[in-house]
Amino acid sequence: MKIWRKWLLGCTLALFAFSGLGLPHLPSAAAAGERASAAFESISLAELEDGTKLYEKIAPFITEQIQLLAEDAVAITASSIYEVDLGNYPKGFTRQFISFIHNYEWIELVLVASNEDASSLKLLDRAATSESGDMFLNTAKLDYSTEGNMVYVWSQAPFSAFESWIELEWAGDSFYVVNHEYADPTESYYEEKAALLKAKDIEGLIAQTEFDFPQYPWAYEATYTLAAPTLKLAHQKAMQQHKAKNTANAIRYLEYGLTQYGDAFGILDYGDGKLAKETIVGSADSDYVKSRLTLGAYVGILNDYGYFLSLTGNNKKAKLVLANVVKLVPSRTVAYLNLADVEWALGQKSAAKSHYKIYWKQLGAKASSVAPKRVQERINAK
């Protein structure tokens, strides 16, 4: 398939494959044979005026010819049989119909020739596999177009981004495989992400999410195994940005990392102040529990995020994050200082004093030498 055609059809299918909307098939130019040379548009029996009568003859014929099991035969409907014009008709036949049929453990394309009212039918060919493997992966996620004697088919495996592109030529005696390719864009996405992680390219990682999003991410192990390394790298780069006095960029890096980690493990809103311990570390029977960060590691990153928010004056959001931090890990001493500073900036002096006191108490004997001067001043303020 020409690159432009494959790209165009791929973009169209990506938009509509899961929406339940029927795609208009590309019109085909009639090939040599007994049919007229005018352009022909593929159409399902359900859309034809004589479709019901045709279906009542074609469906049983296909079932008998390819020896379909009863449970597979019921899936043949008037909406799953299409009239096409691939040319090269046998003598005495004027119409052609195709259908993609689930037949036990595989899916096959069936081409049938018919006279005008389907009182005479002939099975022209069946196609299911090429040297590369199965041609068609899933009838629920499948679309095709025709042009002349060519059939172009895209299909995608169930609950996966793995897809098949195939070009078939109808030569009058058989279908011939012109080209057959497989691809898995989600697997490619994670391969690229792993390479960017290895290169510690945080900007490249962020750009990847702006231009692409993996399909069925929950079905891929890399979704979970790359989540913690991504957040760790984002935190490392954020700390470097903070040291360079670029707090806004530090926040951007952390929000990227926290979102990526949250998407993998169902932490839907790390900034709402309502995170629970089990949400972060998972339960013993959680999938990929060993790929998660420890509670301490995650909360440490969350504390830095809250602190950076406060440095940019976003104190209301910072308070939600920092209050959540001390609730999750009450022994995290510095978080009380950060929380108290935010509350003081918000004018919540009573709450601030309370948290300054906890901070002072947790420092113990070293409080007078370690705590910032403002702590005692604010505790004693009237």
C-alpha positions in Angstrom: 0.0 0.0 0.0 1.3 3.4 -0.8 2.5 5.3 2.3 0.0 8.1 1.9 -2.9 5.6 1.6 -1.8 3.6 4.6 -1.4 6.8 6.7 -4.8 8.2 5.7 -6.7 5.0 6.3 -4.8 4.5 9.6 -5.8 7.9 10.9 -9.4 7.4 9.9 -9.6 4.0 11.5 -8.0 5.3 14.7 -10.7 7.9 15.0 -13.7 5.6 14.2 -12.8 2.0 15.0 -14.2 2.1 18.5 -17.0 4.5 18.0 -19.5 2.1 16.5 -19.9 4.4 13.5 -19.7 2.8 10.0 -16.9 4.1 7.8 -17.7 5.0 4.2 -15.6 2.6 2.1 -13.4 4.1 -0.6 -15.0 3.8 -4.0 -13.4 1.2 -6.3 -12.9 1.6 -10.0 -14.5 -1.4 -11.8 -12.0 -3.8 -13.2 -12.2 -5.7 -16.5 -15.0 -8.2 -16.7 -18.7 -8.3 -17.3 -19.5 -5.4 -15.0 -19.8 -1.8 -16.1 -16.7 0.4 -16.0 -18.3 3.0 -13.7 -17.0 3.5 -10.2 -18.6 1.1 -7.7 -19.0 1.8 -4.0 -18.9 -1.1 -1.6 -22.1 -1.4 0.4 -23.6 -3.9 3.0 -26.6 -6.0 2.2 -28.4 -4.2 5.1 -28.2 -1.0 2.9 -29.3 -2.6 -0.4 -33.0 -2.6 -1.4 -32.8 -6.3 -2.2 -30.5 -7.0 0.7 -32.8 -9.1 2.7 -33.5 -11.5 -0.1 -29.8 -11.7 -1.0 -28.9 -12.4 2.6 -31.4 -15.2 2.9 -29.5 -17.0 0.0 -25.9 -15.9 0.6 -25.6 -16.5 4.3 -26.7 -20.2 4.2 -24.5 -20.7 1.2 -21.4 -19.4 3.0 -22.2 -21.4 6.1 -22.4 -24.6 4.1 -19.5 -24.0 1.8 -17.0 -23.3 4.6 -18.7 -25.6 7.1 -19.3 -23.0 9.8 -20.2 -24.1 13.3 -23.6 -22.9 14.4 -22.3 -20.5 16.9 -20.1 -18.8 14.2 -22.9 -18.9 11.6 -25.2 -16.7 13.7 -22.6 -13.9 13.5 -23.2 -13.6 9.7 -25.7 -10.7 9.3 -26.8 -8.5 6.5 -24.5 -5.9 7.9 -21.5 -8.2 7.6 -21.8 -9.1 4.0 -20.7 -6.4 1.4 -21.2 -6.1 -2.3 -18.0 -5.3 -4.0 -16.7 -5.1 -7.6 -13.2 -6.6 -7.9 -13.7 -7.6 -11.5 -12.7 -10.9 -13.1 -16.1 -12.5 -12.9 -16.8 -16.1 -13.8 -19.0 -16.6 -16.8 -22.7 -16.1 -16.0 -22.1 -14.1 -12.7 -22.6 -10.4 -12.4 -22.2 -9.6 -8.7 -19.6 -10.2 -6.0 -19.9 -10.2 -2.2 -17.3 -10.4 0.6 -17.6 -11.1 4.3 -15.1 -11.4 7.1 -16.1 -14.4 9.1 -15.0 -15.8 12.4 -14.5 -19.5 11.7 -13.6 -21.4 14.9 -10.1 -20.2 15.7 -9.4 -17.8 12.8 -11.0 -15.1 10.7 -11.3 -15.5 7.0 -12.3 -13.4 4.1 -14.8 -15.1 1.8 -15.5 -13.9 -1.8 -18.7 -15.1 -3.4 -19.9 -14.6 -7.0 -23.6 -14.3 -7.7 -26.1 -13.7 -10.6 -28.4 -10.8 -10.2 -30.9 -12.3 -7.7 -28.4 -14.8 -6.0 -30.3 -17.8 -7.3 -26.9 -19.0 -8.5 -23.9 -18.7 -6.2 -20.2 -19.7 -6.4 -17.5 -19.6 -3.8 -14.6 -17.9 -5.5 -11.9 -17.9 -2.7 -11.2 -17.8 1.0 -8.3 -16.0 2.6 -7.1 -16.3 6.2 -3.3 -16.5 6.5 -0.2 -15.3 4.7 3.4 -16.3 5.2 3.5 -13.6 7.9 0.6 -15.1 9.9 -3.1 -14.4 10.4 -4.4 -11.8 8.0 -7.3 -10.6 10.1 -7.1 -10.2 13.9 -10.6 -9.3 15.1 -13.9 -8.7 13.3 -14.9 -6.1 15.9 -12.0 -3.9 15.0 -11.7 -4.4 11.3 -12.2 -2.2 8.2 -11.4 -2.4 4.6 -11.5 -0.5 1.3 -11.4 -1.6 -2.3 -9.9 -0.1 -5.4 -10.1 -1.9 -8.7 -9.2 -5.6 -8.0 -7.4 -4.7 -4.7 -8.7 -5.1 -1.2 -7.0 -3.3 1.7 -7.7 -4.5 5.2 -6.8 -3.2 8.6 -7.6 -5.1 11.8 -6.5 -4.9 15.4 -6.3 -7.6 18.0 -8.7 -7.7 20.9 -7.7 -5.6 23.9 -4.4 -4.7 22.3 -2.9 -2.2 19.9 -1.3 -5.0 17.8 -2.6 -4.5 14.2 -2.4 -6.0 10.8 -2.3 -4.3 7.4 -2.8 -6.4 4.3 -3.2 -5.8 0.6 -4.9 -8.5 -1.4 -5.2 -8.7 -5.2 -8.1 -10.6 -6.8 -6.7 -12.2 -9.9 -9.8 -14.1 -11.0 -8.6 -17.5 -9.7 -7.4 -16.5 -6.2 -6.5 -13.8 -3.8 -2.8 -13.0 -3.9 -0.9 -11.3 -1.0 0.7 -8.1 -2.3 1.8 -6.9 1.1 1.2 -7.9 4.7 2.6 -6.0 7.7 2.1 -6.1 11.5 2.7 -3.3 13.9 2.1 -2.5 17.6 2.1 1.2 18.1 1.8 0.9 21.9 4.8 -1.5 22.1 6.7 1.0 19.9 5.6 3.8 22.2 7.0 2.1 25.3 10.2 1.1 23.5 10.7 4.8 22.7 9.9 5.7 26.3 12.4 3.3 27.6 15.1 4.7 25.4 14.2 8.3 26.5 14.4 7.2 30.1 17.8 5.6 29.5 19.0 8.8 28.0 17.5 10.8 30.9 15.7 12.9 28.4 12.9 14.4 30.4 11.9 16.9 27.7 11.7 14.1 25.2 9.5 12.2 27.5 7.1 15.1 28.0 7.0 15.7 24.3 6.1 12.1 23.7 2.9 12.5 25.7 2.0 15.7 23.9 2.0 14.0 20.5 1.1 10.4 21.3 -0.9 8.3 23.7 -0.7 4.5 23.9 -3.8 2.4 23.2 -4.8 -0.2 25.8 -1.9 0.8 28.1 -3.2 -1.4 30.9 -2.6 -4.5 28.7 1.2 -3.8 28.5 3.7 -4.6 31.3 5.8 -1.6 30.5 2.9 0.7 31.6 3.7 -0.5 35.2 7.4 -1.2 35.1 8.4 2.2 33.6 6.1 4.2 35.9 8.4 4.4 38.9 11.6 5.1 36.9 9.7 7.9 35.1 8.7 9.5 38.3 12.2 9.1 39.8 13.8 10.8 36.8 11.2 13.6 36.9 12.0 14.2 40.5 15.7 14.2 39.9 15.4 16.7 37.1 12.9 18.8 39.2 15.5 19.1 42.0 18.1 20.3 39.5 15.7 22.9 38.2 14.9 24.0 41.7 18.6 24.4 42.5 18.8 26.5 39.3 16.0 28.7 40.6 13.6 27.5 37.9 10.8 26.4 40.2 8.1 26.6 37.5 10.0 24.0 35.4 10.5 21.9 38.5 6.8 21.8 39.0 6.2 20.9 35.3 8.6 18.0 35.6 7.0 16.7 38.8 3.5 17.0 37.4 4.6 15.0 34.4 6.1 12.3 36.6 3.2 12.1 39.1 0.7 11.9 36.3 2.5 9.1 34.5 2.8 7.2 37.8 -0.8 7.9 38.6 -2.0 6.7 35.2 -0.3 3.4 35.8 -1.5 2.7 39.3 -4.8 4.5 39.5 -3.7 7.5 41.5 -6.2 9.8 39.8 -5.6 13.0 41.6 -2.4 13.4 43.5 -3.2 17.1 44.2 -6.6 16.9 45.9 -5.3 16.0 49.3 -7.3 12.8 49.6 -4.7 10.1 48.8 -4.8 7.0 51.0 -1.8 4.7 51.8 -3.2 1.7 49.9 -3.8 3.8 46.8 -0.1 4.6 46.7 1.5 1.2 47.6 -1.3 -1.1 46.6 -2.4 -4.2 48.4 -0.6 -7.5 48.5 -2.7 -8.9 45.6 -2.3 -5.8 43.4 -0.8 -6.3 40.0 2.8 -5.2 39.7 3.0 -4.2 43.4 6.8 -4.7 43.3 7.0 -2.0 40.6 5.5 0.6 42.8 7.5 3.1 44.9 7.5 2.7 48.7 5.2 5.0 50.6 8.1 7.0 51.9 9.6 7.5 48.5 6.3 8.6 46.9 5.4 10.9 49.8 8.9 12.5 49.7 8.3 13.5 46.1 4.8 14.7 46.9 6.3 16.9 49.7 8.7 18.5 47.3 5.9 19.1 44.9 3.9 20.9 47.6 6.9 22.9 48.6 7.5 24.0 45.0 3.9 25.1 44.7 4.3 27.2 47.8 7.4 28.9 46.3 5.3 30.0 43.3 2.5 31.4 45.5 0.1 28.6 44.8 -0.6 28.2 48.6 -4.1 26.8 48.5 -3.1 23.8 46.3 0.2 23.5 48.3 -1.8 23.1 51.5 -3.9 20.3 50.1 -0.8 18.4 49.0 1.2 19.0 52.2 -1.7 18.3 54.6 -2.0 15.0 52.7 1.7 14.3 53.2 1.7 14.7 57.0 -1.5 12.5 57.2 0.2 9.8 55.1 3.5 9.9 57.0 3.1 11.8 60.3 6.9 11.3 61.0 7.9 13.4 58.0 9.3 16.4 60.0 10.0 18.8 57.2 6.5 18.5 55.8 5.2 20.2 59.0 7.4 23.2 58.4 6.3 23.5 54.8 2.7 23.1 55.7 3.0 25.7 58.5 4.6 28.2 56.2 1.8 27.8 53.7 -0.9 28.2 56.4 0.9 31.3 57.7 0.9 32.8 54.2 -2.8 32.1 53.9 -3.4 33.9 57.2 -4.3 30.7 59.0 -2.1 31.5 61.9 -3.6 29.2 64.5 -3.2 26.1 62.2 0.3 27.3 61.3 1.4 27.6 65.0 0.1 24.1 65.7 2.2 22.6 62.8 5.3 24.7 63.7 5.1 23.2 67.2 4.9 19.7 65.8 7.9 20.4 63.6 9.8 21.8 66.6 8.9 18.8 68.8 9.9 16.3 66.2 13.3 17.9 65.8 14.0 17.3 69.5 17.2 18.5 71.0 18.5 19.9 67.7 15.5 22.1 67.2 17.1 25.3 68.4 20.1 24.8 66.1 18.3 23.5 63.0 14.9 25.2 62.9 14.7 28.4 60.9 14.5 31.5 63.1 10.9 32.3 62.0 9.6 29.1 63.6 10.0 30.4 67.2 9.0 33.9 66.2 5.7 32.7 64.8 5.0 30.3 67.6 5.4 33.2 70.0 3.5 35.7 67.9 0.3 37.1 69.2 
